[in-house]
Amino acid sequence: MTSSHLAKTPRLEIAIQLTEVPDDGSSDARVWEVHDVERNRGFRVKLARATIEAAHAEGATAAGRSWSATELEHAIGLAIERLLTSGGEKQAGILYDVEVTPEDLRASQRRSS
């Protein structure tokens, strides 16, 4: 069973509903389906293990520390905002692919420090 909750993106404060997709073992990433509640836009957000390793290598976390649920949510919001502000209107009813970057993770950690 998956859990879902409402949140807002960090800067644009877009109301989103986040649902983590259960890991089926075929991907080396965590995946969330995110829905823009107000504009009916959808996003499939991927956080690859390689992205986490790159952020760790760049010193984003203290030794062995991982990201909290709040920090991950913030990083997901940043990734969505980057897509939305990258030009062109994003249409309702379409599922857009988005990837969380090491910079998104670092920014989410700086925010909580």
ROSE-4610 file (N, C-alpha, C; in Angstrom, 1 decimal, always signed):
// ROSE-4610
residu = [M/M/M/T/T/T/S/S/S/S/S/S/H/H/H/L/L/L/A/A/A/K/K/K/T/T/T/P/P/P/R/R/R/L/L/L/E/E/E/I/I/I/A/A/A/I/I/I/Q/Q/Q/L/L/L/T/T/T/E/E/E/V/V/V/P/P/P/D/D/D/D/D/D/G/G/G/S/S/S/S/S/S/D/D/D/A/A/A/R/R/R/V/V/V/W/W/W/E/E/E/V/V/V/H/H/H/D/D/D/V/V/V/E/E/E/R/R/R/N/N/N/R/R/R/G/G/G/F/F/F/R/R/R/V/V/V/K/K/K/L/L/L/A/A/A/R/R/R/A/A/A/T/T/T/I/I/I/E/E/E/A/A/A/A/A/A/H/H/H/A/A/A/E/E/E/G/G/G/A/A/A/T/T/T/A/A/A/A/A/A/G/G/G/R/R/R/S/S/S/W/W/W/S/S/S/A/A/A/T/T/T/E/E/E/L/L/L/E/E/E/H/H/H/A/A/A/I/I/I/G/G/G/L/L/L/A/A/A/I/I/I/E/E/E/R/R/R/L/L/L/L/L/L/T/T/T/S/S/S/G/G/G/G/G/G/E/E/E/K/K/K/Q/Q/Q/A/A/A/G/G/G/I/I/I/L/L/L/Y/Y/Y/D/D/D/V/V/V/E/E/E/V/V/V/T/T/T/P/P/P/E/E/E/D/D/D/L/L/L/R/R/R/A/A/A/S/S/S/Q/Q/Q/R/R/R/R/R/R/S/S/S/S/S/S]
num = [1/1/1/2/2/2/3/3/3/4/4/4/5/5/5/6/6/6/7/7/7/8/8/8/9/9/9/10/10/10/11/11/11/12/12/12/13/13/13/14/14/14/15/15/15/16/16/16/17/17/17/18/18/18/19/19/19/20/20/20/21/21/21/22/22/22/23/23/23/24/24/24/25/25/25/26/26/26/27/27/27/28/28/28/29/29/29/30/30/30/31/31/31/32/32/32/33/33/33/34/34/34/35/35/35/36/36/36/37/37/37/38/38/38/39/39/39/40/40/40/41/41/41/42/42/42/43/43/43/44/44/44/45/45/45/46/46/46/47/47/47/48/48/48/49/49/49/50/50/50/51/51/51/52/52/52/53/53/53/54/54/54/55/55/55/56/56/56/57/57/57/58/58/58/59/59/59/60/60/60/61/61/61/62/62/62/63/63/63/64/64/64/65/65/65/66/66/66/67/67/67/68/68/68/69/69/69/70/70/70/71/71/71/72/72/72/73/73/73/74/74/74/75/75/75/76/76/76/77/77/77/78/78/78/79/79/79/80/80/80/81/81/81/82/82/82/83/83/83/84/84/84/85/85/85/86/86/86/87/87/87/88/88/88/89/89/89/90/90/90/91/91/91/92/92/92/93/93/93/94/94/94/95/95/95/96/96/96/97/97/97/98/98/98/99/99/99/100/100/100/101/101/101/102/102/102/103/103/103/104/104/104/105/105/105/106/106/106/107/107/107/108/108/108/109/109/109/110/110/110/111/111/111/112/112/112/113/113/113]
x = [+0.9/+0.0/+0.9/+0.6/+1.3/+0.7/+1.5/+0.9/+1.1/+0.2/+0.2/-0.1/+0.5/+0.3/+0.4/-0.2/-0.1/+1.0/+1.6/+2.7/+2.6/+3.6/+3.8/+5.2/+5.4/+6.8/+7.4/+8.7/+9.4/+9.2/+9.4/+9.4/+8.1/+7.6/+6.3/+5.1/+5.2/+4.1/+3.0/+3.3/+2.3/+1.8/+0.5/+0.0/+0.2/+0.9/+1.2/+0.8/+0.5/+0.2/+1.3/+2.0/+3.2/+2.8/+3.1/+2.8/+4.1/+4.8/+5.9/+5.5/+6.1/+5.8/+6.5/+5.9/+6.6/+7.7/+8.8/+10.0/+9.7/+9.7/+9.5/+10.8/+11.9/+13.2/+13.8/+13.1/+13.6/+14.4/+14.4/+15.0/+16.0/+17.0/+18.0/+17.7/+16.4/+16.0/+14.7/+14.5/+13.2/+12.3/+11.1/+10.2/+8.9/+8.5/+7.3/+6.4/+5.1/+4.1/+3.6/+3.7/+3.4/+2.3/+1.3/+0.2/+0.0/+0.0/-0.2/-1.7/-2.1/-3.5/-4.4/-3.8/-4.6/-4.7/-3.6/-3.6/-3.7/-3.9/-4.0/-2.8/-1.6/-0.4/+0.2/+0.8/+1.4/+2.9/+3.6/+5.1/+5.5/+6.4/+7.0/+8.4/+8.7/+9.9/+10.8/+12.0/+13.0/+14.2/+14.6/+15.8/+16.7/+17.7/+18.6/+19.6/+20.0/+21.0/+22.3/+22.6/+23.8/+23.8/+22.6/+22.4/+22.7/+22.2/+22.5/+24.0/+24.6/+26.0/+26.8/+26.4/+27.1/+27.0/+25.8/+25.6/+26.4/+26.5/+27.3/+28.8/+29.2/+30.6/+31.0/+30.0/+30.3/+30.1/+30.0/+29.9/+28.6/+27.5/+26.2/+25.7/+26.2/+25.7/+26.9/+26.7/+27.7/+27.9/+29.0/+29.3/+28.2/+27.7/+26.7/+25.3/+25.1/+23.8/+23.0/+21.7/+20.9/+19.9/+19.1/+18.2/+16.9/+16.3/+15.1/+13.9/+12.8/+11.6/+11.3/+11.5/+11.2/+12.2/+13.5/+14.5/+14.3/+13.8/+13.5/+12.4/+11.3/+10.2/+10.6/+11.4/+11.9/+12.7/+13.6/+14.3/+13.4/+12.4/+11.4/+10.7/+10.3/+9.7/+10.6/+11.9/+12.8/+12.9/+13.0/+13.1/+11.8/+10.6/+9.4/+9.4/+9.8/+9.9/+10.9/+12.0/+13.0/+12.3/+11.6/+10.9/+9.8/+9.0/+8.0/+8.5/+9.7/+10.2/+11.2/+11.3/+12.3/+11.7/+10.6/+10.1/+8.9/+8.0/+6.8/+5.8/+4.6/+3.5/+3.4/+3.3/+3.1/+1.6/+1.2/-0.2/-0.8/-2.1/-2.8/-3.0/-3.0/-3.3/-2.1/-0.9/+0.3/+1.2/+1.9/+2.8/+4.2/+4.8/+6.2/+7.2/+8.3/+9.4/+10.4/+10.7/+11.6/+12.6/+13.9/+14.9/+15.4/+15.5/+16.1/+17.6/+18.3/+19.7/+20.5/+21.8/+22.6/+22.4/+22.3/+22.1/+20.8/+19.7/+18.4/+18.6/+19.4/+19.6/+20.4/+21.5/+22.3/+21.5/+20.7/+19.9/+18.9/+18.3/+17.4/+18.1/+19.3/+20.1/+20.5/+20.9/+21.3/+20.1/+19.0/+17.8/+17.5/+17.7/+17.4/+18.5/+19.7/+20.8/+20.7]
y = [-1.2/+0.0/+1.2/+2.2/+3.4/+4.5/+5.4/+6.6/+7.8/+8.7/+10.0/+11.1/+12.3/+13.4/+14.7/+15.8/+17.1/+17.9/+18.7/+19.6/+20.8/+21.7/+22.8/+22.9/+23.3/+23.5/+24.6/+24.6/+25.6/+27.1/+27.4/+28.8/+29.3/+28.5/+28.9/+28.5/+27.7/+27.3/+26.7/+25.8/+25.1/+23.9/+23.7/+22.6/+21.3/+20.4/+19.1/+17.9/+16.8/+15.6/+14.6/+14.1/+13.2/+11.8/+10.9/+9.4/+8.7/+8.0/+7.2/+6.0/+5.7/+4.4/+3.3/+2.2/+1.1/+0.6/+0.2/-0.3/-1.7/-1.9/-3.3/-4.0/-3.4/-4.0/-3.9/-3.2/-3.1/-1.8/-0.9/+0.4/+0.6/+1.4/+1.8/+3.2/+3.4/+4.8/+4.7/+5.8/+6.0/+6.8/+6.6/+7.3/+7.7/+9.0/+9.5/+10.0/+9.8/+10.4/+11.6/+12.8/+14.0/+14.7/+15.2/+15.8/+17.3/+18.2/+19.6/+19.7/+19.9/+19.8/+20.9/+22.1/+23.2/+23.2/+22.7/+22.8/+21.5/+20.4/+19.0/+18.6/+19.0/+18.5/+17.4/+16.5/+15.3/+15.3/+14.7/+14.6/+13.2/+12.6/+11.4/+11.7/+11.8/+12.3/+11.1/+11.2/+10.1/+10.6/+9.8/+10.1/+8.9/+9.0/+7.9/+7.7/+6.4/+6.1/+6.9/+7.0/+7.7/+9.2/+9.8/+11.2/+11.3/+10.4/+10.4/+10.2/+9.3/+9.1/+10.3/+11.0/+12.2/+13.3/+13.4/+14.5/+14.2/+12.9/+12.5/+12.8/+12.5/+12.7/+14.1/+15.0/+16.4/+17.1/+16.2/+16.7/+17.3/+16.9/+17.4/+17.0/+15.8/+15.3/+14.9/+15.0/+14.5/+13.0/+12.5/+11.1/+10.2/+9.4/+8.4/+9.0/+10.3/+10.8/+10.8/+10.5/+10.5/+11.6/+11.8/+12.9/+12.5/+13.4/+13.2/+13.3/+12.8/+12.9/+14.4/+15.3/+16.7/+17.2/+16.8/+17.3/+16.7/+15.4/+14.8/+15.5/+15.8/+16.5/+17.9/+18.6/+19.9/+19.8/+18.7/+18.5/+18.2/+17.4/+17.1/+18.3/+19.2/+20.5/+21.4/+21.4/+22.2/+21.6/+20.3/+19.7/+20.0/+20.0/+20.3/+21.8/+22.7/+24.1/+24.4/+23.7/+23.9/+23.5/+22.4/+22.0/+23.1/+23.6/+24.5/+25.9/+26.2/+27.5/+27.4/+26.2/+26.0/+26.4/+27.1/+27.5/+26.7/+27.4/+26.7/+26.3/+26.5/+26.1/+24.6/+24.1/+22.6/+22.3/+21.4/+21.2/+20.2/+20.5/+19.6/+18.2/+17.2/+15.8/+15.1/+15.7/+15.1/+14.8/+13.6/+13.2/+13.6/+14.5/+15.0/+14.2/+13.8/+13.2/+14.2/+14.1/+15.0/+14.2/+14.7/+14.0/+15.0/+14.5/+15.3/+15.2/+16.4/+16.5/+16.6/+16.4/+16.6/+18.0/+19.0/+20.4/+20.5/+19.9/+19.9/+19.3/+18.2/+17.6/+18.5/+19.1/+20.0/+21.2/+21.7/+22.9/+22.5/+21.3/+20.9/+20.7/+20.3/+20.1/+21.4/+22.3/+23.7/+24.3/+24.2/+24.8/+24.3/+23.0/+22.4/+22.6/+23.1/+23.3/+24.5]
z = [+0.0/+0.0/+0.0/-0.8/-0.9/-0.1/+0.4/+1.1/+0.3/+0.5/-0.2/+0.7/+0.4/+1.3/+0.4/+1.0/+0.3/+0.8/-0.1/+0.3/-0.6/-0.5/-1.4/-1.9/-3.1/-3.6/-2.9/-2.7/-1.8/-2.2/-3.5/-3.8/-4.4/-5.4/-6.1/-5.3/-4.2/-3.3/-4.1/-5.1/-5.8/-5.0/-4.8/-4.0/-4.8/-4.2/-4.8/-3.9/-4.6/-3.8/-4.2/-3.3/-3.5/-3.1/-4.0/-3.7/-4.2/-3.3/-3.7/-4.3/-5.5/-6.2/-5.6/-5.3/-4.6/-5.5/-4.9/-5.7/-6.1/-7.4/-8.0/-8.3/-7.9/-8.0/-9.4/-10.4/-11.7/-11.9/-10.9/-11.1/-9.9/-10.2/-9.2/-8.7/-8.5/-8.1/-7.2/-6.5/-5.9/-6.8/-6.9/-7.8/-7.1/-7.4/-6.9/-8.0/-7.9/-8.8/-8.0/-8.7/-8.0/-8.9/-8.2/-8.9/-8.5/-9.5/-9.2/-9.0/-7.8/-7.4/-8.1/-8.2/-8.8/-10.3/-11.0/-12.4/-13.2/-12.4/-12.9/-13.8/-13.4/-14.1/-13.3/-14.0/-13.3/-13.6/-12.6/-12.7/-12.2/-12.9/-12.4/-12.0/-10.7/-10.2/-9.8/-10.3/-10.1/-9.3/-8.3/-7.5/-7.7/-8.6/-8.8/-7.7/-7.5/-6.5/-6.9/-8.1/-8.6/-8.2/-8.2/-7.8/-6.3/-5.5/-4.1/-3.8/-4.5/-4.3/-4.7/-5.8/-6.2/-5.2/-4.7/-3.6/-2.4/-2.0/-0.8/-1.1/-2.3/-2.7/-2.7/-3.0/-3.0/-1.6/-0.6/+0.8/+1.2/+0.6/+1.0/+2.3/+2.7/+4.0/+4.9/+6.2/+7.1/+6.9/+7.3/+7.0/+7.4/+6.5/+6.7/+6.9/+6.9/+7.1/+5.8/+5.9/+4.7/+4.8/+3.7/+3.7/+4.4/+5.2/+5.9/+4.9/+5.3/+4.4/+4.0/+4.9/+4.7/+3.6/+3.8/+2.8/+1.4/+1.4/+0.1/-0.6/+0.2/-0.3/-0.8/-0.2/-0.6/-1.9/-2.0/-3.3/-4.4/-4.2/-5.2/-5.7/-4.7/-5.1/-5.9/-5.6/-6.4/-7.8/-7.9/-9.3/-10.1/-9.5/-10.2/-10.6/-9.7/-10.0/-11.2/-11.2/-12.3/-13.6/-13.7/-14.9/-15.3/-14.3/-14.6/-15.1/-14.7/-15.0/-16.2/-16.8/-17.9/-19.3/-19.3/-20.6/-21.1/-21.6/-22.2/-21.1/-21.4/-20.4/-20.3/-19.2/-19.0/-19.0/-19.8/-20.0/-19.0/-18.7/-17.8/-18.5/-17.7/-18.1/-18.7/-18.7/-19.2/-18.0/-18.0/-17.0/-17.4/-16.8/-17.1/-16.3/-16.9/-16.2/-15.7/-14.4/-13.7/-12.9/-12.9/-12.1/-11.0/-9.8/-8.7/-9.0/-8.9/-9.1/-7.8/-7.8/-6.6/-6.0/-6.9/-6.4/-5.7/-6.1/-5.4/-4.0/-3.9/-2.6/-1.7/-2.3/-1.5/-1.0/-1.8/-1.4/-0.3/-0.4/+0.6/+1.9/+1.9/+3.1/+3.7/+2.9/+3.4/+4.1/+3.5/+4.0/+5.5/+5.7/+7.0/+8.0/+7.6/+8.5/+9.4]
